[in-house]
Amino acid sequence: MKLVEHTLEIFGSYYGQVTEPVARKAVKYPHSEGRTPSTGIGEKHTRDLVVHPSVPS
């Protein structure tokens, strides 16, 4: 899913207040826990970040 397509679901009442660096950290955190293969790195704009769910092994 693209972050930009689910902004209210992801950021809730913080929508419009979350900066790009914070949004990237929000993706990196579940990646560090093995909950998504998405790293939060690689896209120029945060709106282009795509987050994939983990695939059960």
PDB file of N, H, CA, C and O in Angstrom:
ATOM      1  N   MET A   1       0.831  -1.160   0.000  1.00  0.00           N
ATOM      2  CA  MET A   1       0.000   0.000   0.000  1.00  0.00           C
ATOM      3  C   MET A   1       0.886   1.238   0.000  1.00  0.00           C
ATOM      4  O   MET A   1       1.944   1.248   0.630  1.00  0.00           O
ATOM      5  N   LYS A   2       0.471   2.250  -0.684  1.00  0.00           N
ATOM      6  H   LYS A   2      -0.387   2.241  -1.196  1.00  0.00           H
ATOM      7  CA  LYS A   2       1.200   3.513  -0.656  1.00  0.00           C
ATOM      8  C   LYS A   2       0.735   4.310   0.558  1.00  0.00           C
ATOM      9  O   LYS A   2      -0.459   4.375   0.851  1.00  0.00           O
ATOM     10  N   LEU A   3       1.690   4.913   1.258  1.00  0.00           N
ATOM     11  H   LEU A   3       2.660   4.859   1.020  1.00  0.00           H
ATOM     12  CA  LEU A   3       1.324   5.720   2.420  1.00  0.00           C
ATOM     13  C   LEU A   3       0.311   6.785   2.064  1.00  0.00           C
ATOM     14  O   LEU A   3      -0.624   7.036   2.825  1.00  0.00           O
ATOM     15  N   VAL A   4       0.487   7.415   0.911  1.00  0.00           N
ATOM     16  H   VAL A   4       1.247   7.211   0.293  1.00  0.00           H
ATOM     17  CA  VAL A   4      -0.380   8.518   0.508  1.00  0.00           C
ATOM     18  C   VAL A   4      -1.831   8.069   0.295  1.00  0.00           C
ATOM     19  O   VAL A   4      -2.747   8.888   0.372  1.00  0.00           O
ATOM     20  N   GLU A   5      -2.040   6.804   0.033  1.00  0.00           N
ATOM     21  H   GLU A   5      -1.296   6.139  -0.031  1.00  0.00           H
ATOM     22  CA  GLU A   5      -3.391   6.299  -0.205  1.00  0.00           C
ATOM     23  C   GLU A   5      -4.122   5.962   1.095  1.00  0.00           C
ATOM     24  O   GLU A   5      -5.325   5.701   1.075  1.00  0.00           O
ATOM     25  N   HIS A   6      -3.414   5.964   2.215  1.00  0.00           N
ATOM     26  H   HIS A   6      -2.437   6.176   2.231  1.00  0.00           H
ATOM     27  CA  HIS A   6      -4.011   5.570   3.494  1.00  0.00           C
ATOM     28  C   HIS A   6      -3.588   6.514   4.622  1.00  0.00           C
ATOM     29  O   HIS A   6      -3.379   6.075   5.753  1.00  0.00           O
ATOM     30  N   THR A   7      -3.463   7.794   4.320  1.00  0.00           N
ATOM     31  H   THR A   7      -3.633   8.150   3.401  1.00  0.00           H
ATOM     32  CA  THR A   7      -2.916   8.743   5.289  1.00  0.00           C
ATOM     33  C   THR A   7      -3.733   8.835   6.579  1.00  0.00           C
ATOM     34  O   THR A   7      -3.154   8.822   7.665  1.00  0.00           O
ATOM     35  N   LEU A   8      -5.041   8.926   6.489  1.00  0.00           N
ATOM     36  H   LEU A   8      -5.511   8.936   5.607  1.00  0.00           H
ATOM     37  CA  LEU A   8      -5.853   9.031   7.707  1.00  0.00           C
ATOM     38  C   LEU A   8      -5.801   7.747   8.524  1.00  0.00           C
ATOM     39  O   LEU A   8      -5.762   7.792   9.754  1.00  0.00           O
ATOM     40  N   GLU A   9      -5.800   6.614   7.850  1.00  0.00           N
ATOM     41  H   GLU A   9      -5.832   6.578   6.851  1.00  0.00           H
ATOM     42  CA  GLU A   9      -5.724   5.321   8.528  1.00  0.00           C
ATOM     43  C   GLU A   9      -4.387   5.170   9.260  1.00  0.00           C
ATOM     44  O   GLU A   9      -4.337   4.642  10.371  1.00  0.00           O
ATOM     45  N   ILE A  10      -3.327   5.627   8.639  1.00  0.00           N
ATOM     46  H   ILE A  10      -3.368   6.056   7.736  1.00  0.00           H
ATOM     47  CA  ILE A  10      -1.988   5.460   9.208  1.00  0.00           C
ATOM     48  C   ILE A  10      -1.680   6.513  10.262  1.00  0.00           C
ATOM     49  O   ILE A  10      -1.181   6.184  11.338  1.00  0.00           O
ATOM     50  N   PHE A  11      -1.970   7.774   9.963  1.00  0.00           N
ATOM     51  H   PHE A  11      -2.375   8.041   9.089  1.00  0.00           H
ATOM     52  CA  PHE A  11      -1.559   8.856  10.846  1.00  0.00           C
ATOM     53  C   PHE A  11      -2.661   9.372  11.763  1.00  0.00           C
ATOM     54  O   PHE A  11      -2.376  10.106  12.710  1.00  0.00           O
ATOM     55  N   GLY A  12      -3.903   9.006  11.505  1.00  0.00           N
ATOM     56  H   GLY A  12      -4.135   8.410  10.737  1.00  0.00           H
ATOM     57  CA  GLY A  12      -5.011   9.396  12.369  1.00  0.00           C
ATOM     58  C   GLY A  12      -5.057  10.886  12.632  1.00  0.00           C
ATOM     59  O   GLY A  12      -5.006  11.689  11.700  1.00  0.00           O
ATOM     60  N   SER A  13      -5.153  11.259  13.895  1.00  0.00           N
ATOM     61  H   SER A  13      -5.195  10.607  14.652  1.00  0.00           H
ATOM     62  CA  SER A  13      -5.278  12.669  14.255  1.00  0.00           C
ATOM     63  C   SER A  13      -3.994  13.459  14.010  1.00  0.00           C
ATOM     64  O   SER A  13      -3.993  14.687  14.106  1.00  0.00           O
ATOM     65  N   TYR A  14      -2.897  12.760  13.694  1.00  0.00           N
ATOM     66  H   TYR A  14      -2.898  11.763  13.616  1.00  0.00           H
ATOM     67  CA  TYR A  14      -1.641  13.448  13.393  1.00  0.00           C
ATOM     68  C   TYR A  14      -1.516  13.802  11.911  1.00  0.00           C
ATOM     69  O   TYR A  14      -0.513  14.380  11.493  1.00  0.00           O
ATOM     70  N   TYR A  15      -2.526  13.457  11.121  1.00  0.00           N
ATOM     71  H   TYR A  15      -3.341  12.987  11.460  1.00  0.00           H
ATOM     72  CA  TYR A  15      -2.508  13.784   9.692  1.00  0.00           C
ATOM     73  C   TYR A  15      -2.264  15.275   9.505  1.00  0.00           C
ATOM     74  O   TYR A  15      -2.912  16.095  10.155  1.00  0.00           O
ATOM     75  N   GLY A  16      -1.350  15.626   8.635  1.00  0.00           N
ATOM     76  H   GLY A  16      -0.824  14.960   8.107  1.00  0.00           H
ATOM     77  CA  GLY A  16      -1.022  17.019   8.376  1.00  0.00           C
ATOM     78  C   GLY A  16       0.068  17.559   9.277  1.00  0.00           C
ATOM     79  O   GLY A  16       0.581  18.653   9.045  1.00  0.00           O
ATOM     80  N   GLN A  17       0.427  16.802  10.305  1.00  0.00           N
ATOM     81  H   GLN A  17       0.010  15.913  10.494  1.00  0.00           H
ATOM     82  CA  GLN A  17       1.461  17.222  11.235  1.00  0.00           C
ATOM     83  C   GLN A  17       2.728  16.385  11.118  1.00  0.00           C
ATOM     84  O   GLN A  17       3.790  16.785  11.598  1.00  0.00           O
ATOM     85  N   VAL A  18       2.616  15.235  10.487  1.00  0.00           N
ATOM     86  H   VAL A  18       1.755  14.911  10.098  1.00  0.00           H
ATOM     87  CA  VAL A  18       3.741  14.307  10.388  1.00  0.00           C
ATOM     88  C   VAL A  18       4.679  14.757   9.277  1.00  0.00           C
ATOM     89  O   VAL A  18       4.259  14.940   8.134  1.00  0.00           O
ATOM     90  N   THR A  19       5.952  14.934   9.618  1.00  0.00           N
ATOM     91  H   THR A  19       6.293  14.785  10.547  1.00  0.00           H
ATOM     92  CA  THR A  19       6.948  15.345   8.631  1.00  0.00           C
ATOM     93  C   THR A  19       7.448  14.133   7.853  1.00  0.00           C
ATOM     94  O   THR A  19       7.243  12.993   8.269  1.00  0.00           O
ATOM     95  N   GLU A  20       8.106  14.385   6.718  1.00  0.00           N
ATOM     96  H   GLU A  20       8.273  15.311   6.380  1.00  0.00           H
ATOM     97  CA  GLU A  20       8.635  13.279   5.914  1.00  0.00           C
ATOM     98  C   GLU A  20       9.612  12.409   6.695  1.00  0.00           C
ATOM     99  O   GLU A  20       9.516  11.185   6.610  1.00  0.00           O
ATOM    100  N   PRO A  21      10.561  12.989   7.462  1.00  0.00           N
ATOM    101  CA  PRO A  21      11.467  12.120   8.224  1.00  0.00           C
ATOM    102  C   PRO A  21      10.736  11.217   9.221  1.00  0.00           C
ATOM    103  O   PRO A  21      11.126  10.067   9.416  1.00  0.00           O
ATOM    104  N   VAL A  22       9.687  11.729   9.846  1.00  0.00           N
ATOM    105  H   VAL A  22       9.370  12.664   9.688  1.00  0.00           H
ATOM    106  CA  VAL A  22       8.920  10.919  10.799  1.00  0.00           C
ATOM    107  C   VAL A  22       8.175   9.807  10.066  1.00  0.00           C
ATOM    108  O   VAL A  22       8.105   8.683  10.563  1.00  0.00           O
ATOM    109  N   ALA A  23       7.624  10.101   8.906  1.00  0.00           N
ATOM    110  H   ALA A  23       7.681  11.014   8.503  1.00  0.00           H
ATOM    111  CA  ALA A  23       6.922   9.076   8.124  1.00  0.00           C
ATOM    112  C   ALA A  23       7.884   7.963   7.726  1.00  0.00           C
ATOM    113  O   ALA A  23       7.517   6.789   7.761  1.00  0.00           O
ATOM    114  N   ARG A  24       9.092   8.314   7.355  1.00  0.00           N
ATOM    115  H   ARG A  24       9.390   9.268   7.327  1.00  0.00           H
ATOM    116  CA  ARG A  24      10.091   7.293   7.000  1.00  0.00           C
ATOM    117  C   ARG A  24      10.452   6.438   8.217  1.00  0.00           C
ATOM    118  O   ARG A  24      10.591   5.220   8.105  1.00  0.00           O
ATOM    119  N   LYS A  25      10.601   7.079   9.374  1.00  0.00           N
ATOM    120  H   LYS A  25      10.488   8.069   9.464  1.00  0.00           H
ATOM    121  CA  LYS A  25      10.879   6.325  10.600  1.00  0.00           C
ATOM    122  C   LYS A  25       9.723   5.396  10.932  1.00  0.00           C
ATOM    123  O   LYS A  25       9.931   4.299  11.449  1.00  0.00           O
ATOM    124  N   ALA A  26       8.502   5.838  10.635  1.00  0.00           N
ATOM    125  H   ALA A  26       8.333   6.730  10.215  1.00  0.00           H
ATOM    126  CA  ALA A  26       7.325   5.014  10.893  1.00  0.00           C
ATOM    127  C   ALA A  26       7.345   3.740  10.052  1.00  0.00           C
ATOM    128  O   ALA A  26       6.774   2.728  10.458  1.00  0.00           O
ATOM    129  N   VAL A  27       7.986   3.774   8.902  1.00  0.00           N
ATOM    130  H   VAL A  27       8.450   4.596   8.572  1.00  0.00           H
ATOM    131  CA  VAL A  27       8.125   2.579   8.062  1.00  0.00           C
ATOM    132  C   VAL A  27       9.318   1.749   8.532  1.00  0.00           C
ATOM    133  O   VAL A  27       9.257   0.519   8.540  1.00  0.00           O
ATOM    134  N   LYS A  28      10.390   2.414   8.918  1.00  0.00           N
ATOM    135  H   LYS A  28      10.439   3.413   8.912  1.00  0.00           H
ATOM    136  CA  LYS A  28      11.601   1.698   9.341  1.00  0.00           C
ATOM    137  C   LYS A  28      11.385   0.903  10.625  1.00  0.00           C
ATOM    138  O   LYS A  28      11.990  -0.155  10.802  1.00  0.00           O
ATOM    139  N   TYR A  29      10.542   1.390  11.514  1.00  0.00           N
ATOM    140  H   TYR A  29      10.050   2.249  11.370  1.00  0.00           H
ATOM    141  CA  TYR A  29      10.313   0.702  12.789  1.00  0.00           C
ATOM    142  C   TYR A  29       9.749  -0.714  12.595  1.00  0.00           C
ATOM    143  O   TYR A  29      10.343  -1.665  13.104  1.00  0.00           O
ATOM    144  N   PRO A  30       8.631  -0.892  11.881  1.00  0.00           N
ATOM    145  CA  PRO A  30       8.148  -2.273  11.697  1.00  0.00           C
ATOM    146  C   PRO A  30       9.127  -3.112  10.872  1.00  0.00           C
ATOM    147  O   PRO A  30       9.167  -4.334  11.019  1.00  0.00           O
ATOM    148  N   HIS A  31       9.917  -2.468  10.003  1.00  0.00           N
ATOM    149  H   HIS A  31       9.884  -1.476   9.884  1.00  0.00           H
ATOM    150  CA  HIS A  31      10.933  -3.215   9.248  1.00  0.00           C
ATOM    151  C   HIS A  31      11.974  -3.786  10.213  1.00  0.00           C
ATOM    152  O   HIS A  31      12.394  -4.933  10.065  1.00  0.00           O
ATOM    153  N   SER A  32      12.391  -2.986  11.201  1.00  0.00           N
ATOM    154  H   SER A  32      12.049  -2.054  11.321  1.00  0.00           H
ATOM    155  CA  SER A  32      13.402  -3.448  12.152  1.00  0.00           C
ATOM    156  C   SER A  32      12.895  -4.606  13.008  1.00  0.00           C
ATOM    157  O   SER A  32      13.691  -5.378  13.542  1.00  0.00           O
ATOM    158  N   GLU A  33      11.578  -4.730  13.139  1.00  0.00           N
ATOM    159  H   GLU A  33      10.932  -4.103  12.705  1.00  0.00           H
ATOM    160  CA  GLU A  33      10.977  -5.822  13.897  1.00  0.00           C
ATOM    161  C   GLU A  33      10.601  -7.005  13.012  1.00  0.00           C
ATOM    162  O   GLU A  33      10.022  -7.980  13.492  1.00  0.00           O
ATOM    163  N   GLY A  34      10.928  -6.926  11.721  1.00  0.00           N
ATOM    164  H   GLY A  34      11.399  -6.134  11.332  1.00  0.00           H
ATOM    165  CA  GLY A  34      10.616  -8.010  10.795  1.00  0.00           C
ATOM    166  C   GLY A  34       9.165  -8.069  10.382  1.00  0.00           C
ATOM    167  O   GLY A  34       8.712  -9.096   9.878  1.00  0.00           O
ATOM    168  N   ARG A  35       8.414  -6.981  10.584  1.00  0.00           N
ATOM    169  H   ARG A  35       8.782  -6.146  10.994  1.00  0.00           H
ATOM    170  CA  ARG A  35       6.986  -6.976  10.262  1.00  0.00           C
ATOM    171  C   ARG A  35       6.686  -6.518   8.849  1.00  0.00           C
ATOM    172  O   ARG A  35       5.550  -6.645   8.394  1.00  0.00           O
ATOM    173  N   THR A  36       7.686  -5.983   8.135  1.00  0.00           N
ATOM    174  H   THR A  36       8.609  -5.880   8.505  1.00  0.00           H
ATOM    175  CA  THR A  36       7.519  -5.617   6.733  1.00  0.00           C
ATOM    176  C   THR A  36       8.877  -5.673   6.044  1.00  0.00           C
ATOM    177  O   THR A  36       9.892  -5.324   6.647  1.00  0.00           O
ATOM    178  N   PRO A  37       8.904  -6.108   4.789  1.00  0.00           N
ATOM    179  CA  PRO A  37      10.164  -6.064   4.044  1.00  0.00           C
ATOM    180  C   PRO A  37      10.485  -4.650   3.555  1.00  0.00           C
ATOM    181  O   PRO A  37      11.595  -4.398   3.085  1.00  0.00           O
ATOM    182  N   SER A  38       9.536  -3.733   3.661  1.00  0.00           N
ATOM    183  H   SER A  38       8.634  -3.937   4.043  1.00  0.00           H
ATOM    184  CA  SER A  38       9.740  -2.352   3.219  1.00  0.00           C
ATOM    185  C   SER A  38      10.667  -1.634   4.201  1.00  0.00           C
ATOM    186  O   SER A  38      10.506  -1.750   5.415  1.00  0.00           O
ATOM    187  N   THR A  39      11.641  -0.889   3.662  1.00  0.00           N
ATOM    188  H   THR A  39      11.772  -0.794   2.675  1.00  0.00           H
ATOM    189  CA  THR A  39      12.650  -0.265   4.511  1.00  0.00           C
ATOM    190  C   THR A  39      12.419   1.207   4.770  1.00  0.00           C
ATOM    191  O   THR A  39      13.031   1.757   5.685  1.00  0.00           O
ATOM    192  N   GLY A  40      11.566   1.870   4.011  1.00  0.00           N
ATOM    193  H   GLY A  40      11.069   1.422   3.267  1.00  0.00           H
ATOM    194  CA  GLY A  40      11.387   3.312   4.154  1.00  0.00           C
ATOM    195  C   GLY A  40      12.451   4.102   3.422  1.00  0.00           C
ATOM    196  O   GLY A  40      12.518   5.326   3.532  1.00  0.00           O
ATOM    197  N   ILE A  41      13.281   3.396   2.675  1.00  0.00           N
ATOM    198  H   ILE A  41      13.227   2.402   2.586  1.00  0.00           H
ATOM    199  CA  ILE A  41      14.383   4.015   1.930  1.00  0.00           C
ATOM    200  C   ILE A  41      14.161   3.768   0.440  1.00  0.00           C
ATOM    201  O   ILE A  41      13.575   2.758   0.052  1.00  0.00           O
ATOM    202  N   GLY A  42      14.631   4.695  -0.388  1.00  0.00           N
ATOM    203  H   GLY A  42      15.107   5.516  -0.072  1.00  0.00           H
ATOM    204  CA  GLY A  42      14.648   4.435  -1.817  1.00  0.00           C
ATOM    205  C   GLY A  42      13.747   5.305  -2.663  1.00  0.00           C
ATOM    206  O   GLY A  42      13.941   5.395  -3.876  1.00  0.00           O
ATOM    207  N   GLU A  43      12.784   5.935  -2.066  1.00  0.00           N
ATOM    208  H   GLU A  43      12.626   5.862  -1.081  1.00  0.00           H
ATOM    209  CA  GLU A  43      11.908   6.817  -2.823  1.00  0.00           C
ATOM    210  C   GLU A  43      12.255   8.257  -2.497  1.00  0.00           C
ATOM    211  O   GLU A  43      12.546   8.586  -1.347  1.00  0.00           O
ATOM    212  N   LYS A  44      12.226   9.113  -3.502  1.00  0.00           N
ATOM    213  H   LYS A  44      11.990   8.846  -4.436  1.00  0.00           H
ATOM    214  CA  LYS A  44      12.552  10.525  -3.298  1.00  0.00           C
ATOM    215  C   LYS A  44      11.524  11.213  -2.403  1.00  0.00           C
ATOM    216  O   LYS A  44      11.886  12.024  -1.550  1.00  0.00           O
ATOM    217  N   HIS A  45      10.256  10.895  -2.594  1.00  0.00           N
ATOM    218  H   HIS A  45       9.962  10.237  -3.287  1.00  0.00           H
ATOM    219  CA  HIS A  45       9.179  11.526  -1.841  1.00  0.00           C
ATOM    220  C   HIS A  45       8.486  10.493  -0.963  1.00  0.00           C
ATOM    221  O   HIS A  45       8.267   9.356  -1.381  1.00  0.00           O
ATOM    222  N   THR A  46       8.149  10.891   0.235  1.00  0.00           N
ATOM    223  H   THR A  46       8.327  11.815   0.574  1.00  0.00           H
ATOM    224  CA  THR A  46       7.452   9.990   1.152  1.00  0.00           C
ATOM    225  C   THR A  46       6.147   9.493   0.556  1.00  0.00           C
ATOM    226  O   THR A  46       5.755   8.349   0.785  1.00  0.00           O
ATOM    227  N   ARG A  47       5.470  10.345  -0.208  1.00  0.00           N
ATOM    228  H   ARG A  47       5.789  11.274  -0.394  1.00  0.00           H
ATOM    229  CA  ARG A  47       4.177   9.929  -0.788  1.00  0.00           C
ATOM    230  C   ARG A  47       4.326   8.748  -1.734  1.00  0.00           C
ATOM    231  O   ARG A  47       3.339   8.085  -2.053  1.00  0.00           O
ATOM    232  N   ASP A  48       5.556   8.472  -2.191  1.00  0.00           N
ATOM    233  H   ASP A  48       6.358   9.010  -1.931  1.00  0.00           H
ATOM    234  CA  ASP A  48       5.794   7.355  -3.095  1.00  0.00           C
ATOM    235  C   ASP A  48       6.205   6.075  -2.373  1.00  0.00           C
ATOM    236  O   ASP A  48       6.375   5.036  -3.011  1.00  0.00           O
ATOM    237  N   LEU A  49       6.367   6.136  -1.047  1.00  0.00           N
ATOM    238  H   LEU A  49       6.228   6.980  -0.529  1.00  0.00           H
ATOM    239  CA  LEU A  49       6.746   4.942  -0.298  1.00  0.00           C
ATOM    240  C   LEU A  49       5.630   3.909  -0.361  1.00  0.00           C
ATOM    241  O   LEU A  49       4.453   4.236  -0.209  1.00  0.00           O
ATOM    242  N   VAL A  50       6.008   2.684  -0.583  1.00  0.00           N
ATOM    243  H   VAL A  50       6.964   2.419  -0.707  1.00  0.00           H
ATOM    244  CA  VAL A  50       5.072   1.568  -0.604  1.00  0.00           C
ATOM    245  C   VAL A  50       5.452   0.646   0.536  1.00  0.00           C
ATOM    246  O   VAL A  50       6.622   0.298   0.688  1.00  0.00           O
ATOM    247  N   VAL A  51       4.476   0.247   1.339  1.00  0.00           N
ATOM    248  H   VAL A  51       3.525   0.530   1.216  1.00  0.00           H
ATOM    249  CA  VAL A  51       4.712  -0.642   2.456  1.00  0.00           C
ATOM    250  C   VAL A  51       3.990  -1.954   2.181  1.00  0.00           C
ATOM    251  O   VAL A  51       2.791  -1.976   1.903  1.00  0.00           O
ATOM    252  N   HIS A  52       4.740  -3.041   2.263  1.00  0.00           N
ATOM    253  H   HIS A  52       5.714  -3.023   2.488  1.00  0.00           H
ATOM    254  CA  HIS A  52       4.188  -4.377   2.034  1.00  0.00           C
ATOM    255  C   HIS A  52       4.077  -5.111   3.370  1.00  0.00           C
ATOM    256  O   HIS A  52       4.945  -4.937   4.225  1.00  0.00           O
ATOM    257  N   PRO A  53       3.052  -5.916   3.576  1.00  0.00           N
ATOM    258  CA  PRO A  53       2.979  -6.718   4.788  1.00  0.00           C
ATOM    259  C   PRO A  53       4.014  -7.832   4.726  1.00  0.00           C
ATOM    260  O   PRO A  53       4.462  -8.223   3.648  1.00  0.00           O
ATOM    261  N   SER A  54       4.382  -8.330   5.886  1.00  0.00           N
ATOM    262  H   SER A  54       4.019  -8.012   6.762  1.00  0.00           H
ATOM    263  CA  SER A  54       5.305  -9.466   5.940  1.00  0.00           C
ATOM    264  C   SER A  54       4.621 -10.702   5.404  1.00  0.00           C
ATOM    265  O   SER A  54       3.407 -10.864   5.529  1.00  0.00           O
ATOM    266  N   VAL A  55       5.403 -11.557   4.817  1.00  0.00           N
ATOM    267  H   VAL A  55       6.389 -11.425   4.716  1.00  0.00           H
ATOM    268  CA  VAL A  55       4.906 -12.835   4.329  1.00  0.00           C
ATOM    269  C   VAL A  55       5.274 -13.888   5.367  1.00  0.00           C
ATOM    270  O   VAL A  55       6.454 -14.073   5.665  1.00  0.00           O
ATOM    271  N   PRO A  56       4.278 -14.583   5.925  1.00  0.00           N
ATOM    272  CA  PRO A  56       4.597 -15.610   6.936  1.00  0.00           C
ATOM    273  C   PRO A  56       5.535 -16.653   6.353  1.00  0.00           C
ATOM    274  O   PRO A  56       5.387 -17.073   5.205  1.00  0.00           O
ATOM    275  N   SER A  57       6.511 -17.066   7.173  1.00  0.00           N
ATOM    276  H   SER A  57       6.631 -16.724   8.105  1.00  0.00           H
ATOM    277  CA  SER A  57       7.460 -18.077   6.677  1.00  0.00           C
ATOM    278  C   SER A  57       7.077 -19.467   7.102  1.00  0.00           C
ATOM    279  O   SER A  57       7.770 -20.427   6.768  1.00  0.00           O
TER     280      SER A  57
END
